[in-house]
Amino acid sequence: MNDIPDVEITGDVYKLNFEIGADGTAAFVAWTKGKGGRIGRSWIRLDESAVRYLANRMEATKRRD
């Protein structure tokens, strides 16, 4: 696995969104603003097992509160 990305998006995240697809996958989408006002967008796509894991963790956290 190559640890060097093909495209590197840098800057401060000013908007973060969590999107859920009809196929059971989801993605975190981050919009960044870099030096000079350059805007970037990147995402981390989650498969069904990752979505289930997050849902279970959130439910466990709600039960603790």
N, C-alpha and C positions, 0 to 999 in steps of 0.2 A: 504494500500500500504506500502510495506517495503522500507524504505529509505536506507537500507544497501545493497549495491550491492553484488551479488554472487562472482563476480570477480572485483577487483579494479585495474585499470591500471594507473600507475603514471609515471611521467617523463615529460620531455620537448618535446613538439610537434616539430618534425623536418620536417614533410611532412603532408600536409592536402589536401585532394582530395574531389571533389564533383562528385558523380556518379549518372547518371540518368538511370533508368531501362525502358525496353520496356513497362512495365505495368503501367507507369505513376508515379511510386514512385521514390524516390531518397534517397541518403544517403551521409552524411558527414563521411569520413573515415580519422582517424588520426593515424599516426605512431608516437610513442613516444620512447625516449631513457632515461632510468632511471639511477640511481646510478649503477656504475659497468658496464655500457654499455648494460644493459638489455633492449631488444626491446619489445615494446608492440604495439598492434593494436586494435583500438576500433572504433565503428561506431554508428551513430545516424540515424536511418531509418525514413524517412518522408513519410507520406501517400499523396495521390493526393491532398487533400485540403491544406496541408502544402506547397506542391510544388507550387500550384496556388497562395497562399498567398505570398510566396517569389518572384515569378515572377511578381506579381502586385506591390510589394514594390520596386523591382529593376526598374521596368518601371516608377514608380512615381519619383524615385530618378533621373533617366535619364532626365525626363521632367524638373526637377528643375534646372539642370545644364545648 
